[in-house]
Amino acid sequence: MIIIGGGIMGMSIAYHLQQHTNTIVYDRQDEGQATKASAGIICPWVSQRRNKLWLEMVTKSAAYYPKFIEKLSRESNIDPAFKQNGAYILFDDDKKYRKALKRIKNNNEIYREMISVSENKDVKDLNNEYYNIFVEGGGQVKGESLLEALKDAYLKSGGTIKYEEYKGKDDDFKIYATGAYGREQSFEPKVSHQKAEILHVQTNGVYENLPVVMHRSHYIVNLNKNHFAVGTTHIDTESFDVTPTKENMGYLLNVFHEFYPQIEVVDQFMKVGLRPYTRDFLPFLGYIDEKTFVANGLGSSGLTAAPFLGKVISDTLLFNDAELDIEKYSYL
């Protein structure tokens, strides 16, 4: 099988397929690959999104993560940089906090992967003017490290990666997982994208293995010792320009200082990714014709959902039996 696109979606599909059949991945290495810029947060149970299809996808994805990482770690010497240090969800006022606490505690009865939910408490170094909820099962992953581990395991299992544009035959079976560059394709689904700028900061002190911090659309992830990723901007664009802006660097630096006012930043740099979206901010997973399959539009859910969807797509294509019914996500 041919997989076109070497980001987290394409490599997740290839990795799972390669365990049963021969595959080739074509990767043009386009600028703006969202995976390489991103810090993934595996904590979907706290979201306020009510779309049932999205919720089923991301909660099953989160449940799959630990066993996926365990298996991947046996197959690759590259650390996929997944940590389960928990997550703090911050709120501005008591009313919002109380409402969210009830909802998140109810979710803990459904999704045991959350482990436990703790009420507001003072947290060292964190801005305690905000109310917080701690979800013990919250996780994080460094996108670039996960992608490299996937590639390593895939190649060791006999897979092939060609860093070039696909120029094959019409009768090849092709899986398109081309992310933001899916808009170049002449067939549906229509793919749009957002420019996501992520600030990376180095700090003084000793800060390691801290929980994720989430507030509305912002997050702070402690990736390594004294290294934090702060996200993110959401800029609708048709451009593929991945130049970061000084304005957004300053904006995200202020976000970091708002939530960690006592931590001193000594260095900073920006990464930019292009996040693909399809209709209703749901991914499209399905056949275009008997020789063409598309998996695209994961947006900000990519690092959460792609490993599980890679397995689902593999199981569907090979065995017509999977833990998620992808026909629900094939809406052409």
N, C-alpha and C positions, 0 to 999 in steps of 0.2 A: 504494500500500500504506500501511497505517496502522501506525505503531510507537508503542506506549504505554510511555513511560518514557524520560527524557532523560539517564540516566547513561551510563557508559562503554559498557555493553553495547548499550543502545538506540541511542546515537549511532553506534557502530561499525557496526551493522547498517544504519542509515539512510544513513550515508556511502557504504557500498559499494553498496547498492541504488540510490541516487540516480544513480549513474554509468550506469545502464541503464534506469531507470523512475522515474516520479514517486512521491514519498512525502510523508507528513505525520507529524511527530513530535508527540505530546501529552506534555507534561511538567508535572506538578502542582507541581514544585519542592518536594517534601516535605523536611522536615528529616531530616538523618542520611544524606544521599546519600553512600555510601561513597567514591565517586571524589573528591569535593572535599576529603575529609579525608586522603586517603592519599598516601603516597610509595611508588611501585611499584618493586620490585626485580626486574630481569629476569635471573635467574640460577637457572633451574630444575634445572640439571644437578647441583647439589650436594645436592639434597633426598634424604632417606632414604625417602620414600614409595615403596611398591612397587606401587601400583595402576597397571597397565599402561595403562589408558585415560587416567588423569590424566597420566601421563608422556608419552604420545604427544601429547596435547593441548598441554601446556606447552612441550615441546621444539620442536614445529613452530611454536608461537606465537613463541618466542624467535628462531627462524630467520627468521621473517617480519618482525620488528620493524625492522631497519635499512632495508629497502626501503620499508616502510610509512611510516616517519618521513621518508625522503627524498622520497617522493611528497607526503605531507601538507605538508611544508615548502615545496614549490613552489606549493601551492594556497592556503596561508594565510599571512598576514603575522604571525600570532601564533606565538611560539616554543613548540613542544610540550614543551620542557624535558626532552628525552631526552639522557642523557649515557652514554657507555661508558667509565667511568673504572676499571673493574675492581671486584672484590669480595674482601674478606678474610673468610674463615670461621674463627672462633676455636674453640679446644677447651681443655678443662680439664686433660687429662692426655695423656701420651705415647701410651698404648694407643689411646685414641679417635682421636687425631690420626693415628697410623700407619694404622689401619684406614680412616679417611676418605680419607687421601691416596691409598691404593691404589685405592679405589673411584672417586674423582674423576679420577685420572689415566687409569683405564680408560675413563671416560666421555669424556675428551678425545679418545680414539681414535675414538669414535663420532660425537661432536658437535663438528665443527670450529669451530662458532660460539664455543666456549669460548676459542679462539685458543691460549692456553698456560696451564699450571698450574705455580706455583712453590711450593717448599717453605718451611718456617719460616725467617723472618728478622726482625731487629729493624726496627721501623717507627717513625719519628719521631712522637711525641705519643701513640701507641697504647700501651695497657698490654701490655708485652711479657712479662708473667708467663703470658700465654696463648700456646699454640701457634697458628700461623696458616698457612693455605693461601691463596694468592692466585690468583684466576681472572681472567685478563686480559680476557676477553670479557664479564664481568659488567656489567650496565647498570642504570640507574635512570631513573625518570620521575616528574615532579610531576603527580599526578592532575588537579588543577584546571586546570593549563596545557594538558595534553593534551586535556581535554574542551573547553576554549574554542577550541583550534585546530581540533578536529573540527567543532564547531558552525559556525565561521567558514567552513571549506571546504565544508561541507554547504550552507550558505545561499548561498554564491557559485555553487554548481552547480545552484541552482534549487529546493532543498528548502525546506520550510516547517516552522517550529516554532511550535506553539500552547501557550502557557503556561496551560493549563487542563485540566480533567478531560475525558477522552474520553466523549462521549455520542452515539455514532454509531449506525449501523444494524447489525442482526444479520447482514446479508449482506455487510458490509465484511470484507475479509481483514485480520486483525489479528495483529500480532506483539507479545506481552506481554514486556517486559523491565523489570519493575517492581521488581526488587531485593527488599529486605526487605518492601516493601509488597505483595508477591505473596501474602502470607498473607491479604489481604482478598478474594482471588479465590475463587469457589466451586468451581472445578475443580482437579484435580490438576495438577502435583505439589504436595505439601505443602512450604511454604517456612517455614523457621525462620531466626533471625538471632542474631548475636552483636554486642554493643556493643564497638567497638574505639576505645580512647582513644589518641591520638598526641600526644606532647609536641613542641612546637617551641621551640627555644632559639636565642637570639642570643648570640654570644660576642665576647670581645676578640680581638686578634691579627688575623692574616690567614689564614683557612682557606677554601680554594676548590678545587673539583674533586678532593676527596678520594674515594678508593674507598668503596664501601658496606662497612659492617661488619656481620657476621651472627654471632650466637651463640645456638644453640638457637632459641627463638621470638622473640628480640629482634633488632632491627636499628637501625642509625644511618645516616642518609642525609644527606650534605652537599648540600643543595638549591641554595643560592646562597652567595655570599661571607658567611662567618660565620653561616650559617643552617643548622641541623641539625634533622632530624625523627627522633624516637626512638620506636620502637614495640615492641610494642603490647600492649594488654590483650585478652583473649578472654573476654568475659562473656556466657554464655548468658542470654537474656532474652526475654520476650514484650512488654516495654515498648518504646515508641518514644521514650522520654525520651533526649535527647542532651546532658544536663547533665554536664559533666566533674566528676570528684571530686578534691578536694585530696589525698586519700590516694594516688590513682594518679598524680597529678602528681609527688608526692614520690617515689613508687616509680620512675617512669621517669627522673626527674632523677638518682636514684642509679645507674640503669643507665648513663646518659651518663657520669657521673663514674667509674664502674667501668672503662669502656673508654677514656676520655679523661681521665685524672686530672689532667693538667696544664693543661687548657683551662678558662678562666674563663667562666662563664655570666653575662651581664649582663641578660638579659631572657628571659621564657618565657611561653608560652600553650599552650592545649590545643585540639585539634580532635577531633571525635567522628564516627565513621561507623558505620552499621549494615550489617554484612556478611551477605548472604543465603546460606543453605545449603539444599541439597536432599539426597536420600537418599545415604548413603555418602560425603558430602562431595564428590560429583561433580556437575557441572552437569547440568541437564535441558535438552535441546535437541530439540524435536520438536513434532509436531502433537497437539492435543487433539481437534480435529475438522477438517473440510476448510476451515473458515474461521478457525481459531485455531491459532497457533503460539506456543510459549513458549520463551524463553531465559532461564534463571535459575539461581541457586545457585553462582555462581563463587567466592563466599567471598573468601579472601585471594589468589586467583589472578586476580582481575578485571582488574587493570591489565596483567598479563602476557598473558592469554589473549584478552581481549575484541576487540582489533583483528583478530587472526587469525580468531576465530570469527565476527566480523562479515562477513568475506570468505567464509568457509565457508558460512554461512547464506545469504548473497546468492547464491552460486554454486549452492547446492543448490536454492533456491526457483526460481531463474530458469532454470537449465540442467541441474539434476539431476546435477551433476558437480562435485565439490569435492575438496580435498586431505585432507579428513578425513570419514570416514563417520559422519554424525551419528546414524544409526540405532542406533549403539552407545550413545548417550547419551540415547535415548528409551526409557525403561524402564517405561512404563505398561502 
